[in-house]
Amino acid sequence: MRAIVIVLDSVGIGALPDADLYGDEGSNTLVNTARAVGGLKLPNLEKLGLGNLADIEGVKPTESPEGAYTVMKEKSPGKDTTTGHWEIAGIVLEKPFDLFPNGFPEELIKAFEKATGRAVIGNKPASGTEIIKELGPVHEKTGALIVYTSADSVFQVAAKEEIVPPDELHHYCKIARKLIDEMGFKVARVIARPFTGVWPNYIRTERRKDFSLDPEGITVLDLLTRKGIPVYGVGKIGDIFNYRGITENWKTKDNMDGVDKTLSVLEEKKEDAFIFVNLVDFDMKYGHRNDPEGYAKALEAFDQRLPEIIERLETDDILFITADHGCDPTTPSTDHSREQVPLLAYGSRVKPGSFTERESFADLGQTIAELFEVGPLDNGVSFLKEIIGEGQR
């Protein structure tokens, strides 16, 4: 038996009741994207029941869905990647991660400069590709480190590999992680962002490295691995959980590489296991860049590959497709959006049709804990009995 959770990063489906506190009234990533491009072509997600969750142009409701479907609300404060994934795994945050819309405090930057012996340039929210284009020539001339943040709680340090070798950049990021923690800031991830090439066509390299906080509580990943049930991550799952509770993780270049690696895991790992996948292109490449056309194409590309995933499911497997927050590409903001997310479940044991709306993402983690009989978690309400009949468990 395997449980597979695929997180379509940022594919929200409507503003949460408290969205006004985040400036996200009216956000609806799926519905607004579909409207902006004149309709989405998602026949395979449509079969599972996606069109029954909202009025998504081009995605019809169906009276005979092949999957179970509902929406999940986020209980934790925030609307970022780490918060969403941690809650899926069973952690509900009391205090949100710190964000830095005006850059990092002077005390932190000065301490970082002193500890590394290098000046800092940037120190503002920015697109990673844009800020290295803007400040790369200054960095090459002076050796100063490019520091920036984003809509997530991240302290990112970019440097050209020929000037600051990746190992040295990783060391600087460890220094940043230590300083941030000692100063009492709650930053989810410190990220090394090495790049190479010639201005203005710099290229970020695969030697990125994340230095994350450990999850603040026990996750379903912890419970599973303690009982000897492997947890396989695809994409940035390992980084999000600081590799705690992760048996093995495969980094990905893009969504299609993520699908390819998921298919490989499904082919090779036949034992009882939890397979946790993040597909980030929706968020990183299109949501933050207000590109609904690109967002739509990415959704359609995933939909076209979905049958390959379904074909590789074993009799007892259950596939869940969901998201971690929104990032509506049609609103003026390039930030994430505070949204509920779709939840689709599919498998030979799953009863098709609608089931109760979930009050927390943690319900999914609690369901997986019950499925493998390793729980319970501190948060969440299992919906296993709603989607699987008594004789099927």
C-alpha positions in Angstrom: 0.0 0.0 0.0 1.3 3.4 -0.9 -0.1 6.9 -0.3 0.9 9.5 -2.9 0.4 13.2 -2.2 1.1 15.5 -5.2 1.1 19.2 -4.2 0.4 21.5 -7.2 2.3 24.4 -5.6 0.0 27.5 -5.3 -3.1 26.0 -7.2 -5.7 27.5 -4.8 -9.4 27.5 -5.5 -10.9 30.6 -3.7 -10.2 33.1 -1.0 -10.4 32.0 2.6 -12.8 33.9 5.0 -9.9 35.8 6.5 -8.3 36.7 3.1 -9.0 40.4 3.7 -6.4 40.3 6.5 -3.8 39.4 3.9 -5.1 41.8 1.1 -6.3 38.8 -0.9 -10.0 39.4 -1.3 -11.3 38.0 -4.6 -8.3 35.8 -5.2 -9.1 32.5 -6.8 -6.1 31.0 -8.6 -7.9 28.3 -10.6 -11.1 30.1 -11.4 -9.5 33.5 -12.3 -6.7 31.8 -14.4 -9.3 29.9 -16.4 -11.3 33.0 -17.0 -8.2 35.0 -18.1 -7.3 32.5 -20.8 -10.8 31.7 -22.0 -11.0 28.3 -20.4 -8.8 25.5 -19.2 -8.5 22.0 -20.8 -8.1 19.6 -17.9 -10.0 16.5 -18.9 -8.3 14.1 -16.5 -8.6 16.3 -13.4 -12.2 16.9 -14.6 -12.9 13.2 -14.4 -11.7 13.1 -10.8 -14.2 15.8 -9.9 -12.3 19.1 -10.1 -15.1 20.8 -12.0 -17.5 20.0 -9.2 -15.6 22.2 -6.7 -16.1 25.6 -8.4 -17.2 27.2 -11.7 -13.9 26.7 -13.6 -14.3 27.8 -17.2 -13.5 24.8 -19.4 -13.6 22.3 -16.6 -17.1 20.8 -16.4 -18.8 19.3 -13.4 -19.5 15.6 -13.7 -22.3 13.5 -12.3 -20.1 10.4 -12.4 -16.7 11.4 -11.0 -13.9 8.9 -10.8 -12.5 10.4 -7.6 -13.5 11.8 -4.3 -13.3 15.6 -4.0 -13.5 18.4 -1.6 -11.7 21.6 -0.5 -9.4 22.2 2.4 -8.9 25.4 4.5 -5.7 26.5 6.0 -5.8 26.8 9.8 -2.3 28.2 10.3 -1.6 31.9 9.9 0.2 32.6 6.7 0.2 31.7 3.1 3.6 30.3 2.3 5.1 27.0 1.1 6.5 25.8 4.4 3.4 26.7 6.4 1.2 24.9 3.8 3.3 21.7 3.6 3.9 21.5 7.4 0.1 21.7 7.9 -0.5 19.0 5.3 1.9 16.9 7.4 0.1 17.7 10.7 1.5 20.9 12.1 -0.7 23.9 12.7 1.4 27.0 13.4 0.5 29.3 16.3 2.9 32.1 15.2 3.5 32.8 11.5 6.9 32.9 9.9 8.5 36.3 9.7 8.3 38.1 6.4 10.5 41.0 5.3 8.6 43.2 2.7 11.1 46.0 3.4 14.2 43.9 3.5 16.0 42.4 6.5 16.8 44.5 9.7 20.1 46.4 9.7 21.3 44.6 12.8 21.1 41.2 11.0 22.7 42.5 7.8 25.6 44.1 9.7 26.2 41.0 11.7 26.2 38.9 8.5 28.7 41.2 6.8 31.0 41.1 9.8 30.8 37.3 10.1 31.4 36.7 6.4 33.8 39.5 5.7 31.8 40.5 2.6 29.5 43.4 2.0 25.8 42.9 1.3 23.9 44.4 -1.7 20.2 44.2 -2.5 18.4 43.4 0.8 14.9 43.6 -0.7 12.1 41.4 -2.0 12.9 40.4 -5.6 12.7 37.8 -8.3 15.8 35.8 -8.2 16.5 36.0 -11.9 15.9 39.7 -11.9 18.0 40.7 -8.9 21.1 38.8 -10.3 20.6 40.6 -13.6 20.3 43.9 -11.7 23.2 43.5 -9.2 25.4 40.8 -10.9 27.9 43.3 -12.4 28.3 45.0 -8.9 28.8 41.6 -7.3 31.4 40.6 -9.9 33.3 43.9 -9.4 33.2 44.0 -5.6 32.6 40.4 -4.4 29.6 41.6 -2.4 26.9 39.1 -1.6 23.4 39.6 -3.2 20.9 39.1 -0.4 17.2 39.2 -1.1 13.8 37.8 0.1 10.5 36.9 -1.5 6.8 36.3 -0.7 8.0 33.4 1.4 9.9 33.5 4.7 13.3 33.2 3.1 16.8 34.7 3.4 18.4 34.1 0.0 22.1 34.7 -0.8 23.2 34.7 -4.5 26.7 34.7 -5.7 28.5 33.8 -9.0 30.3 30.5 -8.7 33.5 31.8 -10.2 33.7 34.5 -7.4 32.2 32.6 -4.4 32.5 28.8 -4.9 29.4 26.9 -3.9 30.9 25.4 -0.8 31.9 28.8 0.4 28.4 30.2 -0.3 26.9 27.2 1.6 29.2 28.1 4.5 27.9 31.7 4.5 24.3 30.5 4.5 25.1 28.3 7.6 26.3 31.5 9.2 23.1 33.3 8.2 21.0 30.5 9.6 22.8 30.7 13.0 22.6 34.5 13.2 18.9 34.5 12.3 18.1 31.9 14.9 20.2 33.5 17.6 18.5 36.9 17.0 15.1 35.4 17.4 13.8 35.8 13.9 11.5 33.1 12.6 12.7 32.5 9.0 11.6 29.3 7.4 14.6 28.9 5.0 18.0 30.3 4.2 18.8 29.5 0.5 22.1 29.5 -1.3 21.5 30.7 -4.9 24.7 30.1 -6.9 24.7 31.3 -10.5 27.1 31.5 -13.5 27.3 32.9 -17.0 27.8 36.3 -18.5 25.6 39.4 -17.8 22.8 39.8 -18.7 22.3 36.1 -19.3 23.2 34.7 -16.0 22.0 31.2 -15.2 21.2 29.9 -11.7 22.9 26.5 -11.2 21.7 23.2 -9.7 24.0 23.7 -6.6 21.3 25.6 -4.7 21.1 24.5 -1.1 18.4 25.2 1.5 19.0 25.5 5.3 15.6 25.1 6.8 14.1 25.2 10.3 13.1 21.8 11.7 9.3 21.3 11.8 7.8 22.7 15.0 6.1 19.5 16.0 5.6 15.8 15.1 4.6 15.2 11.4 3.2 12.2 9.7 6.6 11.8 8.1 8.1 11.3 11.6 5.5 8.8 12.6 5.9 6.8 9.4 9.7 6.6 9.4 9.7 5.7 13.1 7.6 2.6 12.2 9.9 1.7 9.4 7.6 2.9 6.6 9.7 4.9 4.1 8.9 8.4 3.0 10.0 9.4 -0.5 10.2 13.1 -1.4 10.1 14.5 -4.9 11.0 18.1 -5.6 11.7 20.5 -2.6 9.9 18.3 0.0 13.2 17.4 1.6 14.2 21.0 2.0 10.8 22.1 3.4 11.1 19.5 6.2 14.9 19.9 6.7 15.1 16.3 5.7 13.5 15.2 8.9 11.3 12.1 8.4 12.6 11.8 4.8 14.0 8.4 3.7 15.1 9.6 0.3 14.5 12.7 -1.8 14.9 13.5 -5.5 15.4 17.1 -6.5 13.7 18.3 -9.7 14.4 20.8 -12.6 10.8 21.5 -13.4 7.3 20.1 -13.3 7.8 17.6 -16.0 11.0 16.3 -14.4 9.0 16.1 -11.2 6.4 13.9 -13.0 9.2 11.8 -14.5 10.8 11.2 -11.1 7.4 10.4 -9.5 6.8 7.8 -12.2 10.3 6.3 -11.4 9.5 6.1 -7.7 6.2 4.4 -8.4 8.0 1.9 -10.7 10.8 1.2 -8.3 9.3 1.4 -4.8 6.6 -1.2 -4.5 6.7 -1.6 -0.7 4.4 0.2 1.7 5.4 3.9 1.4 4.4 7.5 1.5 5.4 9.4 -1.7 5.3 13.2 -1.2 5.6 15.3 -4.4 5.9 19.1 -4.9 5.5 20.6 -8.4 6.7 24.2 -8.1 6.5 25.7 -11.6 2.9 27.0 -11.2 4.1 29.2 -8.3 7.7 30.0 -9.2 7.5 30.5 -12.9 3.9 31.8 -13.4 2.1 32.9 -10.3 4.7 35.2 -9.0 5.2 36.7 -12.5 1.5 37.3 -13.1 1.5 35.0 -16.1 -2.0 33.4 -16.4 -1.2 32.0 -19.9 1.9 30.2 -18.6 0.0 29.1 -15.5 -2.7 27.6 -17.7 -0.2 25.8 -19.9 1.5 24.3 -16.9 -1.8 23.0 -15.5 -2.7 21.5 -18.9 0.7 19.9 -19.1 0.3 18.2 -15.7 -3.2 17.1 -16.7 -1.8 15.4 -19.8 0.7 13.4 -17.7 -1.8 12.4 -15.0 -2.9 9.2 -16.7 0.7 8.0 -16.6 0.7 8.4 -12.8 -2.7 6.7 -12.5 -1.6 3.7 -14.7 1.3 3.0 -12.3 -0.9 2.8 -9.2 -1.1 -0.6 -7.5 -4.5 -2.0 -6.3 -4.1 -0.6 -2.7 -2.6 2.7 -3.6 -4.3 6.0 -2.9 -3.4 9.2 -4.9 -4.2 12.6 -3.4 -3.8 15.8 -5.5 -3.9 19.1 -3.6 -2.1 22.5 -3.1 -0.4 24.4 -0.3 -1.8 28.0 -0.9 -2.8 30.2 -3.8 -0.8 32.6 -6.1 -3.4 34.2 -8.3 -1.6 35.4 -11.5 -4.5 37.7 -12.4 -4.4 40.0 -9.4 -2.1 43.1 -9.1 -0.1 41.4 -6.4 2.8 39.0 -7.2 2.6 37.5 -3.7 0.9 34.3 -2.6 -2.8 34.5 -1.9 -4.6 33.2 1.2 -6.8 30.5 -0.4 -8.5 27.2 0.2 -7.1 24.4 -1.9 -8.7 21.5 -3.9 -8.3 18.0 -2.6 -8.9 15.1 -5.0 -8.5 11.4 -4.0 -8.3 8.5 -6.4 -7.7 4.7 -6.1 -9.5 1.4 -6.5 -10.6 1.6 -2.9 -11.8 5.2 -3.0 -15.5 5.9 -3.1 -16.1 8.5 -5.8 -18.0 11.7 -5.0 -18.1 14.7 -2.7 -17.0 14.5 0.9 -17.0 17.0 3.8 -15.0 20.2 3.4 -11.9 20.1 5.6 -11.2 22.7 8.2 -7.5 22.2 8.2 -4.8 20.9 5.7 -3.8 18.7 8.7 -6.8 16.5 8.0 -4.8 15.0 5.1 -1.9 14.1 7.3 -4.2 12.6 9.9 -5.9 10.5 7.2 -2.5 9.2 6.1 -1.5 8.4 9.7 -4.8 6.4 10.1 -4.3 4.7 6.7 -0.9 3.3 7.9 -2.0 2.9 11.5 0.8 5.1 12.9 -1.1 7.9 14.5 -2.7 9.9 15.7 -1.2 13.3 15.0 -1.8 16.2 17.4 -3.8 18.1 14.7 -6.4 17.2 12.0 -9.4 15.0 11.7 -9.1 11.9 9.5 -11.6 11.5 6.6 -10.5 8.0 5.8 -13.9 6.5 6.7 -15.5 9.0 4.3 -13.5 8.0 1.2 -13.0 4.3 1.9 -15.7 1.8 2.7 -15.3 -0.4 5.8 -14.6 -3.5 3.7 -11.8 -1.7 1.8 -9.6 -0.7 4.7 
